[in-house]
Amino acid sequence: MASQLPLADSATTNVAEFSVSEISQAVKRTVEDAFGRVRVRGEVSGYRGPHASGHAYFRLKDDRATLEAVIWRGTFSKLAFRPEEGLEIIATGRLTTYPGSSKYQIVIDHIEPAGAGALMALLEERRRKLAAEGLFGADRKRPLPFMPRVIGVVTSPTGAVIRDIVHRIADRFPAHVLVWPVRVQGETSAAEVAAAIDGFNALDAGGPVPRPDVLIVARGGGSLEDLWGFSEEAVVRAVARSQIPLISAVGHETDTTLIDHAADRRAPTPTGAAEIAVPVRAELQAHLAQLGARLSGSISRYAEYRRTRLRALARGLPQPDQILALPRQRLDALDGRLRACVEAVMVDRRNRLARLSAMLAPARLADMAARDRLRLDRLARDLPLGLSRGLALHRRDLAYHAGRLTPRASERLHADGARRLAQATARLDRAALQTVAEARGRAAEKTRLLKTLSYESVLERGYALVRDETGAPVRSSSGVATGDRLTVQFAGGDRLDVIADGAGMPGRSPAGKSRPKPKTDPPRGGQGSLF
């Protein structure tokens, strides 16, 4: 039976064994060594945007095959073009395998559209998308400033574009130009242009770097691929959110990019953007001169018209003397009446002052004070007697009425009468005391006034009173003879007896005495007069 078993194939038993990993690594090395970097043209299929990890996975296909594709996160953020579903692209990368699923794939590091038709289709699709968001609406367009002081330019610093713009601005209307250098072509062009627009908008108005009044985004002409950076969504959105009015000057007049739709104004060329941004100074000067001449002529004509009208009106007015004649005559009459009234008032005031002065004479004040003092003494003397008489009268009336009343009523009336009598007595006492106090106050006031006007107050101010031998006041040196005995009274009552020696009295001698000298001393009492 053993001889009936089949013999093993010697060719099969001699084949080397490999593990799955070894086969996968061998295939991976073979594919990578055989192909390396490749450029593959195909249509994007199965693209759903970047994965949560940031990597992008999709497929490239044509009408007969499919190739898996992957873009790592670091590469995806730097791509100038992003893959879109159904877009035909040319992908550049490394061909490799993925052992986890036994499939080969391309790791892409660069993408470009497969042709102008694809670019135009992508451009149109992007235009429709941004237009639907309202970024191209006419209501978003803002007017450009008429004469900007600072102009910001976003362009390449080494090209001919910036020189053309600067020279054109200098020729038309010199202004301060700020240049933000950017790359105008390549993968980083869109990001740099968007950052430049945002950077100009971030400048403070009063900062060390002046904030532009208008922006110009400029580039020379080129193909659709060369100008693609200015149709990127990031650039269009930066233009739309710019707070500074912006002029798009990308390419020639026939070139069209998406920022042309989002900008506030589109210029056919960079030089045309400079012409749009600033006016022509010479034309402004000529226009201002023309307006100034028209203004001067209008002012001259208006002044002449007003002058002619004023002359015509002046001829219809009366002469100034005729207008002022009646008011002048009325003024003269009022002036005469005013003078008479003033003089009458002055006479009246003078008479009243004389009357008041006479009432304030020392002798009159002394009489009034003496009369008030006598009246006060009389009131003080008669007050107890009057009180006694009044009290007796009230008691008599009370006794009369008491006899007519019953004992109880008599007691009540007696108590009431006693209370009223006490109240009347108290009021009478207060009235009497108040009357006496007021009389004493008036007497004291008049006494103080009398003292103020008396000659003693004059002596207290440093003067002296000279009396002759009879005690009469000496009013002038003409009444004093040599040898006369005089008495000089000072403040406080001090007196000094002197004899006139004739000094300072010209023309006077002992023989010229006018009255005899009395032999007795002058009286020391009494009150003299200074008047």
DOZA-331896 format. One record per atom (N, C-alpha, C, O): residue in one letter; z, x, y. Coordinates in steps of 0.2 Angstrom, whole numbers, plus 5000, padded with zeros to 4 digits. Layout:
N
aZXY ...
This chain:
531
m500050044994 m500050005000 m500050045006 m499750025011 a500350105006 a500350145012 a499750175013 a499550185019 s499250185008 s498650205010 s498250155013 s497650175016 q498450095013 q498050035016 q498150035024 q497749995027 l498750065027 l498850065034 l498350105038 l498150155036 p498150075045 p497650105049 p497950175052 p498550175053 l497550225053 l497750285056 l497750285063 l497350245066 a498250315067 a498250315074 a497650355077 a497450405074 d497350325083 d496850355086 d497050425090 d497550415094 s496750475088 s497050535090 s496850545098 s497250575101 a496350515101 a496250515108 a496750475112 a496950495117 t497050425109 t497450385113 t498150415113 t498550415118 t498350445107 t499050475107 t499050545111 t499550565113 n498450565113 n498450635117 n498450615125 n498550665129 v498450555128 v498450535135 v499150545138 v499650525135 a499150585144 a499850595147 a500150535150 a499750485152 e500750525150 e501150465152 e501350475160 e501550535161 f501250425164 f501450435171 f501950375173 f501850315170 s502350385177 s502750325180 s502350285185 s501950315188 v502650225187 v502350185192 v502350225198 v501850225202 s502950255200 s502950295206 s502550355207 s502250365212 e502450385201 e501950445201 e501250425202 e500850455206 i501050365199 i500350345200 i500350325208 i499750335211 s500850285210 s500750265217 s500750325222 s500350325227 q501150375221 q501150435226 q500450465225 q500150495230 a500250475219 a499550505218 a499050475221 a498550505224 v498950405221 v498450365224 v498550375232 v498050375235 k499150375234 k499250375241 k499050445244 k498650445249 r499150505240 r498950565242 r498150565242 r497850595246 t497850535237 t497150535236 t496850505242 t496350525245 v497050445244 v496750405249 v496850435256 v496350445259 e497450465257 e497550495264 e497150565264 e496850575270 d497050605259 d496650665259 d495950645259 d495550685263 a495750595256 a495050585256 a494750555263 a494150565265 f495150515266 f494950475272 f495250505278 f494950515283 g495950515278 g496250535285 g496150485290 g496350425289 r495950505296 r495850455302 r495250425301 r494650465300 v495250365302 v494550325302 v494550275307 v495050255311 r493950255309 r493850195314 r493550135310 r493050145306 v493850085310 v493650025306 v493549965311 v493849955315 r492949935309 r492749875313 r492849815309 r492649805304 g493149765312 g493249705309 g493649655313 g493749665319 e493649595310 e493949535314 e494749525312 e494949535306 v495149515317 v495849505316 v495949445313 v495749385315 s496349445308 s496549385304 s497249385302 s497549435300 g497549325303 g498349325301 g498749355306 g499349365304 y498549365312 y499049395317 y499449335320 y499249285322 r500149345320 r500649305322 r501049335328 r501649315329 g500849385331 g501249425335 g501749475332 g501749475326 p502049515336 p502449565333 p503049535329 p503349485331 h503249575324 h503849545319 h504449555323 h504449585329 a505049535320 a505649535323 a505849615324 a506249635329 s505649655320 s505749725320 s505349765326 s505449815327 g504849725329 g504349755334 g503749775331 g503249795335 h503649785324 h503049805321 h502549745321 h502749685321 a501949755320 a501449705320 a501049705313 a500849765311 y500949655309 y500649655303 y500049605303 y500149545305 f499449625301 f498849575301 f498349605296 f498449655293 r497749575296 r497249595292 r496549605296 r496449565301 l496149655294 l495549665297 l495049635291 l495049655285 k494549595293 k494049575288 k493349565290 k493249565297 d492949565286 d492249555287 d491949505282 d492449465279 d491349495282 d491149445277 d491249455270 d491049415266 r491449515268 r491449535261 r492149565259 r492249565253 a492549585263 a493149625261 a493749615266 a493549585272 t494349625264 t494949625269 t495349685268 t495349715263 l495549715274 l495949775274 l496649755278 l496649735284 e497149775275 e497849765278 e497949815284 e497649865283 a498249785289 a498349835295 a499049825297 a499349775297 v499349875300 v500049875303 v500049925309 v499649975309 i500349895314 i500449935320 i501249945321 i501649895322 w501450005321 w502150015322 w502450005329 w502050005334 r503049985330 r503349965336 r503150015342 r502949985348 g503250075341 g503150125347 g502450125349 g502350135355 t501950115344 t501250115346 t501050055349 t500650045354 f501349995347 f501149925349 f501349925357 f500949885361 s501849945359 s502049945366 s501649985371 s501549975377 k501250025368 k500750075372 k500050055372 k499650085375 l499850005368 l499149985368 l498949955374 l499249915377 a498249975376 a497949945381 a497749875380 a497749825384 f497449865373 f497249795371 f497749775366 f497949815361 r497949715366 r498349685361 r497949645356 r497449605358 p498049645349 p497649605345 p497749535346 p498249515347 e497249495345 e497249425345 e496849395339 e496349425337 e497049335337 e496749305331 e496049285332 e495849255337 g495649315328 g494949295328 g494549345333 g493949345333 l494849395335 l494549445340 l494249505335 l494549525331 e493649525337 e493349575333 e493449645337 e493349645343 i493749685333 i494049755336 i493749815333 i493549805327 i493849865336 i493749935332 i494449965332 i494649985338 a494749975326 a495450005326 a495350075323 a494950095319 t495750115326 t495750185325 t496450205322 t496950185325 g496450235316 g497150255313 g497050295306 g496550315305 r497650295303 r497650325296 r497650275291 r497950225291 l497250295286 l497150255280 l497650275275 l497750335273 t498150235272 t498650245268 t498750195263 t498350145263 t499250195259 t499450145254 t500150125255 t500550155258 y500350065252 y500950035252 y501150025245 y500949975242 p501550075242 p501750075235 p502150005233 p502149985228 g502449975238 g502849915236 g502449865234 g502749815230 s501849855236 s501449805234 s500749825231 s500249785230 s500649895230 s500049915227 s499449895231 s498949875228 k499449915237 k498849895241 k498849955246 k499249985248 y498249955249 y498050005254 y498049975261 y497849915261 q498150015266 q498149985273 q498050035278 q497950095276 i497850015284 i497750065289 i498350055294 i498550005297 v498550115296 v499150115301 v498750135308 v498550185309 i498750085312 i498350085318 i498750115324 i499250105325 d498350165328 d498650185334 d498250175340 d498450195346 h497650145339 h497250135345 h496750075343 h496550065338 i496650025348 i496249965347 i495849965353 i496049975359 e495149945352 e494749925358 e494249875355 e494149865349 p494049835360 p493649775358 p492949805355 p492749855356 a492649765351 a492049785347 a491449785351 a490949815349 g491449755357 g490849755361 g490949715367 g491449685368 a490449725372 a490449685378 a490549615377 a490949575381 g490249585373 g490249515371 g490949495370 g491249445372 a491349535366 a492049515364 a492449525370 a492949485371 l492349575374 l492749585380 l492649525385 l493149505388 m492049505386 m491949445390 m492249385387 m492549345391 a492249375380 a492549315378 a493349325379 a493649275380 l493649385378 l494349395379 l494549385386 l495049355388 l494049405391 l494249395398 l494149325400 l494649305404 e493749285397 e493649215399 e494249175396 e494549135399 e494449195390 e495049165387 e495649175391 e496049135392 r495749235393 r496349255397 r496349225404 r496849205407 r495749215407 r495649185413 r495849115413 r496149085417 r495649075408 r495849005407 r496548995406 r496848955409 k496849045402 k497549035401 k497949045408 k498449005409 l497849095412 l498149115418 l498049055423 l498449035427 a497349035423 a497248975428 a497648915426 a497848875431 a497748905420 a498148845418 a498848845420 a499148795422 e499048905421 e499748915424 e499748915431 e500348915434 g499248905435 g499248895442 g499248965446 g499348965452 l499149015443 l499149085446 l498549095451 l498549135455 f497949055450 f497349065454 f497349005459 f496749005462 g497848965460 g497748905464 g497648925471 g497948975474 a497248885475 a497148905482 a497748895486 a497848925492 d498248855484 d498848845488 d499248905488 d499748905492 r499148945483 r499549005483 r499349065488 r499649115489 k498749055490 k498449105495 k498749105502 k498949055504 r498949165504 r499249175510 r498849205515 r498449245514 p498849185522 p498449225527 p498649295528 p499249315527 l498149335529 l498349405531 l498549415538 l498349375542 p498949465539 p499249475546 p498649505550 p498149535548 f498649485557 f498049495561 f498049575562 f497449605562 m498549605564 m498649675566 m499249705562 m499749715565 p499149725556 p499649755552 p499849825555 p499449865557 r500449835555 r500749905557 r500749955551 r500550015552 v500849925545 v500849975539 v500449945534 v500549885532 i500049985530 i499549955525 i499749995519 i499750055519 g499849965514 g500049995507 g499349995503 g499049945502 v499250055500 v498650055496 v498850075489 v499150125488 v498550045484 v498750055477 v498050085474 v497650045473 t497950145473 t497350175470 t497450245468 t498050275469 s496950275466 s497050345464 s497050395470 s496650385474 p497450445470 p497550485476 p496950535477 p496850565482 t496550545471 t496050605471 t495350575472 t494950615473 g495250515472 g494550485472 g494350475479 g494650495484 a493650455479 a493350445486 a493650385489 a493450365495 v493950335485 v494050275488 v494650275493 v494550245498 i495150315492 i495650315497 i495450355503 i495650335509 r494950405503 r494650435509 r494250385513 r494350375519 d493850345509 d493450295513 d493950245516 d493750225522 i494450215513 i494950165516 i495250195522 i495250165527 v495550265522 v495850295527 v495450305533 v495650285539 h494850325532 h494350335537 h494150275541 h494050275547 r494050225537 r493850155540 r494350125544 r494250105549 i494950135542 i495550105546 i495650145552 i495750115557 a495550215552 a495650255558 a495050235563 a495250235569 d494450225560 d493950205565 d494050135568 d493850135574 r494250095565 r494350025567 r494950015571 r494949995577 f495550025568 f496150015571 f496650055568 f496950035563 p496850115571 p497350155567 p497950125565 p498250095570 a498150135559 a498850105557 a499150155552 a498750195549 h499750145550 h500150185546 h499950165539 h500050105537 v499650215534 v499450195528 v499950235523 v500050295523 l500150195518 l500550215513 l500150215506 l499950155504 v500150265502 v499750265496 v500250275490 v500650315490 w500150225486 w500550235479 w500050255474 w499650215472 p500050315472 p499550345467 p499650315460 p500250315458 v499150295457 v499150265450 v498450295447 v498050315450 r498450285440 r497850295436 r497450225437 r497750175435 v496850235438 v496450175439 v496050155432 v495550115432 q496150195427 q495750195421 q496150225415 q496550275416 g496150185410 g496550215404 g497050165402 g497150115404 e497450185396 e497950145393 e498550125398 e498750075397 t498750175402 t499350165406 t499150135413 t499550125417 s498450125414 s498250105421 s498650035423 s498850035428 a498649985419 a498849925420 a499649925422 a499849895427 a499949955418 a500749965419 a500849995426 a501349975429 e500450055428 e500550085434 e500450045440 e500750045445 v499850005439 v499649965445 v500149905446 v500349895452 a500449875441 a500949825441 a501549855444 a501849825449 a501749915442 a502349945445 a502249965452 a502749955456 a501649985454 a501549995461 a501649935466 a501949935471 i501349885463 i501349815467 i502149795468 i502349775473 d502449795462 d503149775463 d503549825467 d504049805470 g503449895467 g503749945471 g503649935478 g504149935482 f503049915480 f502949905487 f503349835489 f503649835495 n503449785485 n503749725487 n504549745487 n504949705490 a504749795483 a505449805483 a505749845489 a506349855490 l505249875494 l505449905499 l505849865504 l505649805505 d506349885508 d506749855513 d506349855519 d506049905521 a506349805524 a506049805530 a506249855535 a505849885538 g506949875535 g507249925539 g507449985536 g507850025538 g507149995530 g507350055526 g506950125528 g506550115533 p507150175525 p506750245527 p506050245526 p505650275530 v505850205521 v505050195520 v504850125522 v505150075520 p504450125527 p504250055530 p503950015525 p503550035520 r504149945525 r503849895521 r503149885523 r503049865529 p502649885519 p501949865521 p501849795523 p502249745521 d501449785528 d501249715530 d500749685526 d500649625525 v500249725523 v499749705518 v499649755513 v499749815514 l499449735507 l499249785501 l498549775500 l498249725500 i498249835498 i497549845495 i497549875489 i497849935488 v497349845483 v497249865477 v496549885476 v496049845476 a496349955475 a495649975476 a495450015470 a495850055467 r494850015468 r494550065463 r493750055464 r493550005466 g493450115462 g492750115463 g492450075457 g492750045453 g491750075457 g491450035452 g491450065445 g491650125445 g491250025440 g491250055433 g491049995428 g490949945430 s491050015422 s490949965417 s491449915416 s492049925419 l491349865412 l491849815410 l492449845407 l493049835408 e492349895403 e492949935399 e493249975404 e493949975404 d492950005409 d493250045414 d493750005419 d494250025421 l493549945420 l493949895425 l494349855421 l494749815424 w494449865414 w494849815411 w495549815412 w495949765412 g495849875415 g496549875417 g496749825422 g497349805423 f496249815426 f496349765432 f496349695430 f496449645434 s496149685424 s496149615421 s496749605416 s496749545413 e497149645415 e497749645411 e498249585414 e498249585420 e498549555409 e498949495411 e499549525416 e499749495421 a499849585414 a500349615418 a500149625426 a500549615430 v499549645427 v499349665433 v499249595437 v499449585443 v498949545434 v498849485437 v499449445439 v499549425444 r499949455435 r500649425436 r500949455442 r501249425446 a500849525442 a501149565448 a500849545454 a501249535459 v500249535454 v499849515460 v500049445462 v500149425468 a500149395458 a500349325459 a501049325462 a501149285466 r501549365460 r502249365462 r502349405468 r502949415471 s501849445471 s501949485477 s502049445483 s501749395484 q502549465486 q502749425493 q502349455499 q502349425504 i502049515498 i501649545503 i500849515502 i500649525496 p500549495507 p499849475506 p499449535503 p499549595505 l498949515498 l498649575495 l497849565495 l497649505494 i497549615495 i496749615495 i496549655489 i496749705488 s496149625485 s495849655479 s495149685481 s494749655484 a495149745479 a494449785481 a494349835475 a494349895475 v494249795469 v494049835463 v493349825461 v493049775461 g493049885461 g492349885459 g491849875465 g492049875471 h491249855463 h490749835468 h490749765468 h491149725465 e490249735473 e490249665474 e490049625468 e490349565467 t489749655463 t489549615457 t490049625452 t490049585447 d490549665452 d491049675447 d491649615449 d491749605454 t491849595443 t492349535444 t492949555439 t492849575433 t493549555441 t494149565437 t494649505439 t494549465443 l495149495435 l495549435435 l496049445442 l496249395444 i496149505444 i496549505450 i496149485456 i496449465461 d495549475456 d495149445461 d495349375462 d495349355468 h495449345457 h495649275457 h496349265459 h496549215463 a496849305458 a497549305460 a497649325467 a498149315470 a497249375469 a497349405476 a497249355481 a496949305481 d497649365487 d497549325493 d496849325496 d496649285499 r496549385495 r495849395498 r495449445493 r495749495491 r494849435492 r494449485488 r493949515493 r493649485497 a493849585492 a493449625496 a492849645491 a493049665486 p492249645494 p491749665489 p491749745487 p491549765482 t492049785492 t492149855491 t492749875494 t493049845498 p493049935492 p493649965495 p493549975503 p493949955507 t492949995505 t492749995512 t492849925516 t493049925521 g492549875512 g492649815515 g493349785515 g493549745520 a493749815511 a494449795511 a494849825517 a495249785520 a494649885519 a494849915525 a494649875531 a495049865536 e494049845531 e493749805537 e494149735537 e494249715543 i494249715531 i494649645531 i495349655534 i495649615537 a495649715532 a496349725534 a496549735541 a497049705543 v496049765545 v496249775552 v495649755556 v495049755554 p495749735562 p495249715567 p494949775570 p495149835569 v494349775574 v494049825578 v494449835584 v494449785588 r494749885586 r495149895592 r494649895598 r494849865603 a494049925598 a493649915603 a493449845605 a493449825611 e493349805600 e493149735601 e493749695604 e493649655608 l494349715602 l494949685604 l495049705612 l495249655616 q494949765613 q495049785620 q494549755625 q494649735630 a493849745622 a493349715626 a493549635627 a493449615632 h493749605622 h493949535622 h494549525627 h494549475631 l495049575626 l495649565631 l495349575638 l495649545643 a494949625639 a494649635646 a494349575649 a494449555655 q493949545644 q493549485646 q494049425648 q494049395653 l494549415644 l495149365645 l495449385651 l495649335655 g495649445653 g495949465659 g495549445665 g495849425670 a494949465665 a494449445670 a494449375671 a494449345677 r494449335666 r494449265667 r495049235669 r495049185673 l495649265667 l496249245670 l496349265677 l496549215681 s496149325679 s496149335686 s495749295690 s495949265696 g495149275688 g494749225692 g495049155692 g494949125697 s495349135687 s495649075687 s496249065692 s496249025695 i496649125692 i497149125696 i496949125703 i497249095708 s496449165705 s496149165712 s495949095714 s496049075719 r495549065709 r495249005711 r495848945712 r495748905717 y496348955708 y496848905708 y497248915715 y497448865718 a497348985716 a497748995722 a497348975728 a497648945733 e496748985729 e496348965734 e496348885735 e496348855740 y496248855729 y496348775729 y496948755732 y496948705736 r497548785730 r498148765732 r498248785739 r498548745743 r497948835742 r498048855749 r497648805753 r497848785758 t497048785751 t496648735754 t497048665755 t497048635760 r497248645749 r497648585749 r498248585753 r498448535757 l498648645754 l499148655758 l499048645765 l499348615769 r498448675767 r498248675774 r498048595776 r498248575781 a497748565771 a497548495772 a498148455773 a498248405778 l498648465769 l499348425770 l499648445776 l500048405779 a499648505778 a500048535784 a499748495790 a500048485795 r499048485790 r498748455796 r499048385797 r499048355802 g499248355791 g499448285792 g500148275794 g500448225795 l500548335794 l501248335796 l501348335803 l500948365807 p501848305806 p502048315813 p502248385815 p502448425810 q502348395821 q502548465823 q503348475822 q503648425822 p503548535820 p504248545819 p504748525825 p505248495824 d504448535831 d504948515837 d504948435837 d505548415839 q504448405835 q504548325835 q504948305830 q505348255830 i504948335824 i505448315818 i506148335820 i506548295818 l506248395823 l506948415825 l507248385831 l507848405833 a506848355836 a507048335842 a507648285842 a508148295845 l507548235838 l508048185837 l508748215834 l509248205837 p508648245828 p509248275825 p509648325830 p510248325830 r509248365834 r509548415839 r509848375844 r510448395846 q509648315847 q509948285852 q510648255849 q511148255852 r510548225843 r511148195840 r511648255839 r512248235839 l511448305837 l511948365836 l512248385842 l512848395842 d511948385848 d512248405854 d512748345856 d513248365859 a512548285855 a513048235857 a513648235852 a514248235855 l513548245846 l514148255842 l514548315844 l515148315843 d514248375846 d514648435848 d515048415854 d515648435854 g514748375859 g515148355865 g515748315863 g516348325865 r515648265858 r516248225856 r516748265852 r517348255853 l516548315848 l516948355844 l517448395849 l518048405848 r517148425854 r517548465859 r518048425862 r518648445863 a517848365864 a518348315868 a518848295863 a519448295865 c518748285857 c519248265852 c519648325850 c520248315850 v519448385850 v519848435848 v520348455854 v520948465853 e520048445860 e520548455866 e521048395866 e521648415868 a520848335865 a521348285865 a521848295859 a522448285861 v521648315854 v522148325848 v522648385850 v523248385849 m522348435853 m522748495855 m523248475860 m523848495860 v523048435865 v523548405870 v524048365867 v524648375868 d523848325862 d524348285859 d524848325855 d525448315855 r524548375851 r525048415847 r525448455852 r526048475850 r525248475858 r525648515862 r526248475865 r526748495865 n526048415866 n526548365869 n527148355864 n527748355865 r526848345858 r527348325852 r527848395851 r528448385850 l527448445851 l527848515851 l528348515856 l528948545855 a528148495862 a528648505868 a529248455867 a529848475868 r529048395864 r529648345863 r530148375857 r530748365858 l529848395852 l530248425847 l530648485849 l531248495847 s530348525853 s530748585856 s531348565860 s531848585860 a531148505864 a531748485868 a532248455864 a532848455865 m532048425858 m532548395854 m532948445850 m533548435848 l532648505849 l533048565846 l533348605851 l533548665849 a533548585857 a533848625862 a534548635859 a534848595856 p534948695860 p535648705858 p536048655860 p536548625857 a536048635867 a536548585870 a536448515866 a536948485865 r535848495865 r535748435862 r535948435854 r536248385852 l535848485851 l536048495844 l536848495844 l537148465840 a537148525849 a537848525849 a538148455850 a538648445847 d537848425855 d538048355856 d537948315850 d538448275848 m537448315846 m537348275840 m537848295835 m538048255831 a537948365834 a538448385829 a539148355831 a539548335827 a539348355838 a539948335840 a540048255838 a540548235836 r539448225840 r539448155839 r539548135832 r539948085830 d539248165827 d539248155820 d539948175818 d540248145813 r540248225820 r540948245818 r541448195820 r541848175816 l541348165826 l541848115829 l541748055824 l542248015822 r541148035823 r541047975818 r541247985811 r541547945808 l541248045809 l541548065802 l542248055802 l542548035798 d542548085808 d543248075808 d543548005809 d544047985806 r543147965813 r543347895813 r543247865807 r543647825805 l542747875803 l542647845796 l543247865792 l543447825788 a543347925792 a543947955787 a544547925789 a545047905785 r544647905796 r545247875798 r545347805797 r545847775795 d544747765797 d544747695797 d544647675789 d544747615788 l544447725785 l544347705778 l544947675774 l544947625771 p545547705775 p546147685771 p546347615774 p546547565770 l546247605781 l546447545784 l545947485781 l546247435780 g545347505781 g544847455779 g544947435771 g544947375769 l545147485767 l545247475760 l545847425760 l545847385755 s546347445764 s546947405763 s546847335765 s547147285762 r546447325771 r546347255773 r545947215768 r546047155767 g545447245765 g545047215760 g545447195754 g545347145751 l545847245752 l546247225746 l546747175747 l546847125743 a547047165754 a547447115755 a547147045755 a547346995753 l546447045758 l546046985758 l545946965751 l545946905750 h545747005747 h545646985740 h546246965737 h546146915733 r546746985738 r547446965735 r547646895737 r547846855734 r547446885744 r547646825747 r547246765743 r547446715742 d546546785743 d546146735740 d546246725733 d546246665730 l546446775729 l546646775722 l547346725722 l547346685717 a547746735726 a548446695726 a548246625727 a548546575724 y547746615732 y547646545733 y547346505727 y547446455726 h546846545724 h546546505719 h546946505713 h546946465709 a547446555712 a547946555706 a548346495707 a548546465702 g548546465713 g548946415713 g548646345711 g548946295710 r547946345711 r547646285710 r547446285702 r547246225700 l547546335699 l547346335692 l547946325687 l548546335689 t547846305681 t548346295676 t548546365674 t548246415675 p549146365670 p549346435669 p548846475665 p548746535666 r548546435660 r548146475655 r547446495659 r547246555659 a547246455663 a546646465667 a546746515672 a546446555674 s547446505675 s547646555680 s547646625677 s547446675681 e547946625671 e547946695668 e547246725667 e547146785669 r546846685665 r546146705663 r545746725670 r545446775670 l545846685675 l545546695681 l545846755685 l545546795688 h546546765684 h546846815687 h546646885684 h546546935687 a546546885677 a546346945674 a545646965676 a545447015677 d545146905676 d544546915678 d544446945685 d544046985687 g544846915690 g544846935697 g545147005697 g544847045702 a545647025693 a545947085694 a545347135692 a545347195695 r544947125686 r544447165684 r543947175689 r543747235690 r543747115692 r543147125697 r543447155703 r543047195707 l544147145705 l544347185711 l544347255709 l544247295714 a544547275703 a544547345702 a543847375702 a543747435705 q543347345699 q542647365700 q542447375707 q542147425709 a542647325711 a542447325718 a542747385722 a542447415726 t543447395720 t543747445723 t543447515721 t543447555725 a543247515715 a542947585713 a542347595716 a542147645718 r541847535717 r541247545720 r541347565727 r540947605730 l541847535730 l541947545737 l542247615738 l541947655743 d542647645734 d542847715734 d542247755734 d542147805738 r541847745729 r541247785728 r540747785734 r540547835736 a540647725737 a540247725742 a540547755748 a540147795752 a541147745749 a541547785755 a541447855754 a541347895759 l541547885748 l541547955747 l540847985748 l540748035751 q540347945746 q539647965746 q539447965754 q539148005756 t539647915757 t539547905765 t539847965768 t539547995772 v540447985767 v540848035770 v540448105768 v540348145772 a540248115762 a539948175759 a539248185763 a539048235765 e538848125764 e538248135767 e538348145774 e537948185777 a538848115778 a538948135785 a539148205785 a538948235790 r539548225781 r539748295781 r539148345780 r539148395783 g538748325775 g538148365774 g537648375781 g537448425782 r537548315784 r537148315790 r537548355795 r537148395799 a538148345796 a538548385801 a538448465799 a538348505804 a538548475793 a538448555791 a537748575793 a537648635795 e537248535791 e536548555792 e536448565800 e536148615802 k536648525804 k536548525811 k536948585814 k536748625819 t537548595811 t537948655813 t537648725811 t537648765815 r537248725805 r536948785804 r536348795808 r536148845810 l535948735810 l535448745814 l535648765821 l535348805825 l536248735823 l536448755830 l536648835830 l536548865835 k536948855824 k537148925824 k536448965824 k536449025827 t535948945821 t535348985821 t535048985828 t534749045829 l535048935832 l534748935838 l535248965844 l535048975849 s535848975842 s536349005847 s536249075848 s535849105845 y536549095854 y536449165856 y536849215851 y536649275851 e537349195847 e537649235843 e537149265838 e537249325836 s536749225835 s536249245830 s535749295833 s535549345830 v535649285839 v535149335843 v535549405843 v535249455842 l536249405845 l536649465845 l536649495838 l536649555838 e536649455833 e536749485826 e536049525825 e536049565820 r535549515828 r534849545827 r534849615831 r534349645831 g535349625834 g535349695838 g535349685845 g535249735849 y535349625848 y535349615855 y536049615858 y536549615854 a536049615865 a536749615868 a536649565874 a536149555877 l537249535876 l537249485881 l537649515887 l538249535886 v537349515893 v537649545899 v537849485903 v537449445905 r538549485905 r538849435910 r539049465916 r539249525916 d539049425921 d539349455928 d540049445928 d540349425923 e540349455934 e541149445935 e541349375934 e541849355932 t540849325935 t541049255934 t540949225927 t541049175925 g540649275923 g540549255916 g539849225915 g539649205909 a539449215920 a538749195920 a538249245917 a538349305918 p537849225913 p537349275910 p536849305915 p536649275920 v536749375915 v536349405919 v535649405916 v535549435911 r535149375919 r534449365917 r534049415919 r533549425915 s534149445925 s533649495927 s534049555931 s534649535933 s533849615931 s534149665935 s534149655943 s534449685946 s533749605945 s533649595952 s534349565955 s534449565961 g534749535950 g535349495952 g535949545952 g536449515952 v535849605950 v536449655950 v536349705955 v535849735957 a536949715958 a537049765964 a537449825961 a537849815956 t537349885964 t537749945962 t538449925964 t538649905969 g538849945958 g539549935959 g539849865956 g540449855955 d539349825954 d539549765951 d539849775944 d539649815941 r540349735943 r540749745936 r540349695931 r540349635933 l540149715926 l539749685921 l540149685914 l540549735913 t540049635910 t540349635903 t539749625898 t539349585899 v539749675894 v539149675888 v539449655882 v539949685879 q539249595879 q539449565873 q539049585867 q538349575868 f539349605862 f538949625856 f539049575850 f539449535851 a538749585845 a538849545839 a539549545836 a539849605836 g539849495834 g540449495831 g541049485837 g541649485835 g540849475843 g541249455848 g541549525852 g541949515856 d541349585850 d541549645854 d541249645861 d540649625862 r541649665866 r541449665873 r541549735876 r542049765874 l541149745881 l541249815884 l541149795891 l540649775894 d541649815895 d541649815903 d541249875906 d541449935904 v540749865910 v540449915913 v540349905920 v540449845923 i540149955924 i540049955931 i539349975933 i539150025930 a538949935936 a538249955938 a538250005943 a538550005948 d537850065941 d537750125946 d537150125949 d537050165953 g536750075949 g536050075953 g535550105949 g534950095952 a535650145944 a535050175941 a534550125937 a534750085934 g533950145939 g533450095936 g533350035940 g532949985938 m533650025946 m533549965950 m533249985957 m533649995962 p532650005958 p532350025964 p532449975969 p532349915968 g532649995976 g532649955981 g533349915982 g533349875986 r533749925978 r534449895978 r534949945980 r534950005978 s535449925984 s535949965987 s536549915988 s536549855987 p537149945989 p537749905989 p537749855995 p538049795995 a537349876000 a537249826006 a536849766004 a536849716008 g536449765999 g536049715997 g536349665992 g535949625989 k536949655992 k537249615987 k537149545990 k537149525996 s537049495985 s536849425986 s537449385986 s537449325988 r537949405983 r538549355982 r539149405982 r539149455980 p539749375984 p540449415984 p540649425977 p540549385972 k541049475976 k541349495970 k541949455969 k542449465974 p542149425964 p542749385963 p543249445961 p543149495959 k543849425963 k544449475962 k544749465955 k545149505953 t544549405952 t544849395945 t544349415940 t543749415941 d544649425934 d544249445928 d543849385926 d544049325926 p543249395923 p542849345920 p543249305914 p543549345911 p543149245914 p543449215908 p543149235901 p542549255901 r543549245897 r543349265890 r543149215885 r542749225880 g543249155887 g543049095882 g542449065885 g542149075890 g542249015881 g541648975883 g540948995880 g540949055877 q540448955880 q539848975877 q539348985883 q539248935887 g538949035883 g538449045888 g537749025886 g537748995880 s537249035890 s536549015888 s536149075889 s536149115894 l535649085885 l535149135886 l534549115890 l534149155891 f534449045891 f533849025895 f534049015902 f533548985906 
